[in-house]
Amino acid sequence: MKINEAAKALHTSAWTLRYYEQIGVVAPVARVSGMRDYSAADLNQLRDILDLRDCGVTLAEIKRLIALRDSEDDLTAQREILTTQADVLHDQIDQLQETLGRLENKLATLPVAMVAGNH
């Protein structure tokens, strides 16, 4: 699959796919006549990378996770990276819930608007 088709299938940009290859998040993709040709395995790996990115995992951490997966010896380090990000997200959820509560409280204390004709 060519890069533009892959980008569309992954809901990302061709630029993003080239960038990930350039910085080493993914290995260079096989080329046919000089053009990238994404395999099903490439797309699966990129889906996983994009999912991790959407979860707030940094590209540096994603590179580390990929390197750790290849070794299969360091599940503890993988778990630590993912647990740390889960903790960050839990903190953000807690902050948003507290903020939402304050906003709902403000809404509840607003005076009821006068209905036209009921003065």
WOGIFEN-V957006 format. One record per residue. RES is the residue in three letters. SS is DSSP state (hx for helix, st for strand, lp for the rest). OMEGA is omega in whole degrees, -180 to 180 (999 if undefined). D_CENTER is the distance of its C-alpha to the mean C-alpha in Angstrom with 1 decimal. Layout:
res:RES ss:SS omega:OMEGA d_center:D_CENTER
res:RES ss:SS omega:OMEGA d_center:D_CENTER
//
This chain:
res:MET ss:lp omega:-180 d_center:22.9
res:LYS ss:lp omega:-172 d_center:22.9
res:ILE ss:hx omega:-180 d_center:20.0
res:ASN ss:hx omega:177 d_center:20.2
res:GLU ss:hx omega:179 d_center:20.3
res:ALA ss:hx omega:180 d_center:17.3
res:ALA ss:hx omega:180 d_center:15.2
res:LYS ss:hx omega:180 d_center:16.5
res:ALA ss:hx omega:-178 d_center:15.9
res:LEU ss:hx omega:-179 d_center:12.2
res:HIS ss:lp omega:178 d_center:12.0
res:THR ss:lp omega:-179 d_center:11.3
res:SER ss:lp omega:175 d_center:14.2
res:ALA ss:hx omega:178 d_center:16.7
res:TRP ss:hx omega:-180 d_center:16.4
res:THR ss:hx omega:-179 d_center:12.8
res:LEU ss:hx omega:177 d_center:14.2
res:ARG ss:hx omega:-179 d_center:17.3
res:TYR ss:hx omega:180 d_center:15.6
res:TYR ss:hx omega:177 d_center:13.6
res:GLU ss:hx omega:-178 d_center:17.1
res:GLN ss:hx omega:-177 d_center:18.9
res:ILE ss:lp omega:174 d_center:17.2
res:GLY ss:lp omega:175 d_center:17.4
res:VAL ss:lp omega:174 d_center:13.9
res:VAL ss:lp omega:176 d_center:15.6
res:ALA ss:lp omega:177 d_center:19.3
res:PRO ss:lp omega:-178 d_center:21.3
res:VAL ss:lp omega:178 d_center:21.4
res:ALA ss:lp omega:-180 d_center:24.9
res:ARG ss:st omega:174 d_center:26.9
res:VAL ss:st omega:-176 d_center:29.6
res:SER ss:lp omega:177 d_center:32.0
res:GLY ss:lp omega:-179 d_center:29.7
res:MET ss:st omega:178 d_center:26.8
res:ARG ss:st omega:179 d_center:23.5
res:ASP ss:lp omega:-175 d_center:23.8
res:TYR ss:lp omega:177 d_center:20.6
res:SER ss:lp omega:176 d_center:21.6
res:ALA ss:hx omega:179 d_center:20.1
res:ALA ss:hx omega:177 d_center:19.1
res:ASP ss:hx omega:-179 d_center:17.3
res:LEU ss:hx omega:178 d_center:15.4
res:ASN ss:hx omega:179 d_center:14.6
res:GLN ss:hx omega:179 d_center:13.4
res:LEU ss:hx omega:176 d_center:11.2
res:ARG ss:hx omega:180 d_center:9.8
res:ASP ss:hx omega:179 d_center:9.1
res:ILE ss:hx omega:-180 d_center:7.6
res:LEU ss:hx omega:177 d_center:5.3
res:ASP ss:hx omega:177 d_center:4.5
res:LEU ss:hx omega:179 d_center:4.6
res:ARG ss:hx omega:179 d_center:2.8
res:ASP ss:hx omega:177 d_center:1.1
res:CYS ss:lp omega:177 d_center:4.0
res:GLY ss:lp omega:178 d_center:5.2
res:VAL ss:lp omega:-178 d_center:6.6
res:THR ss:lp omega:178 d_center:8.6
res:LEU ss:hx omega:177 d_center:9.8
res:ALA ss:hx omega:179 d_center:13.0
res:GLU ss:hx omega:178 d_center:11.9
res:ILE ss:hx omega:177 d_center:10.3
res:LYS ss:hx omega:-180 d_center:13.7
res:ARG ss:hx omega:178 d_center:15.5
res:LEU ss:hx omega:180 d_center:14.1
res:ILE ss:hx omega:178 d_center:15.1
res:ALA ss:hx omega:179 d_center:18.4
res:LEU ss:hx omega:178 d_center:19.0
res:ARG ss:hx omega:-180 d_center:18.4
res:ASP ss:hx omega:-179 d_center:21.0
res:SER ss:hx omega:-179 d_center:23.4
res:GLU ss:lp omega:-179 d_center:22.9
res:ASP ss:lp omega:-170 d_center:25.0
res:ASP ss:lp omega:177 d_center:22.6
res:LEU ss:hx omega:179 d_center:20.9
res:THR ss:hx omega:179 d_center:21.6
res:ALA ss:hx omega:177 d_center:19.5
res:GLN ss:hx omega:180 d_center:16.5
res:ARG ss:hx omega:-180 d_center:17.1
res:GLU ss:hx omega:179 d_center:17.4
res:ILE ss:hx omega:-177 d_center:14.1
res:LEU ss:hx omega:179 d_center:12.3
res:THR ss:hx omega:178 d_center:15.0
res:THR ss:hx omega:179 d_center:14.7
res:GLN ss:hx omega:177 d_center:11.1
res:ALA ss:hx omega:178 d_center:12.4
res:ASP ss:hx omega:178 d_center:15.3
res:VAL ss:hx omega:-180 d_center:13.5
res:LEU ss:hx omega:176 d_center:11.9
res:HIS ss:hx omega:177 d_center:15.5
res:ASP ss:hx omega:179 d_center:17.1
res:GLN ss:hx omega:178 d_center:15.1
res:ILE ss:hx omega:179 d_center:16.1
res:ASP ss:hx omega:179 d_center:19.6
res:GLN ss:hx omega:179 d_center:19.9
res:LEU ss:hx omega:178 d_center:18.9
res:GLN ss:hx omega:178 d_center:21.4
res:GLU ss:hx omega:179 d_center:24.0
res:THR ss:hx omega:178 d_center:23.5
res:LEU ss:hx omega:178 d_center:23.7
res:GLY ss:hx omega:178 d_center:26.9
res:ARG ss:hx omega:-180 d_center:28.5
res:LEU ss:hx omega:178 d_center:27.8
res:GLU ss:hx omega:177 d_center:29.2
res:ASN ss:hx omega:178 d_center:32.1
res:LYS ss:hx omega:179 d_center:32.9
res:LEU ss:hx omega:-178 d_center:32.8
res:ALA ss:hx omega:-177 d_center:35.2
res:THR ss:lp omega:176 d_center:37.6
res:LEU ss:lp omega:177 d_center:38.0
res:PRO ss:lp omega:178 d_center:41.4
res:VAL ss:lp omega:-179 d_center:41.8
res:ALA ss:lp omega:178 d_center:42.5
res:MET ss:lp omega:177 d_center:46.1
res:VAL ss:lp omega:-178 d_center:46.6
res:ALA ss:lp omega:177 d_center:48.8
res:GLY ss:lp omega:180 d_center:52.4
res:ASN ss:lp omega:-177 d_center:52.0
res:HIS ss:lp omega:999 d_center:53.2
//
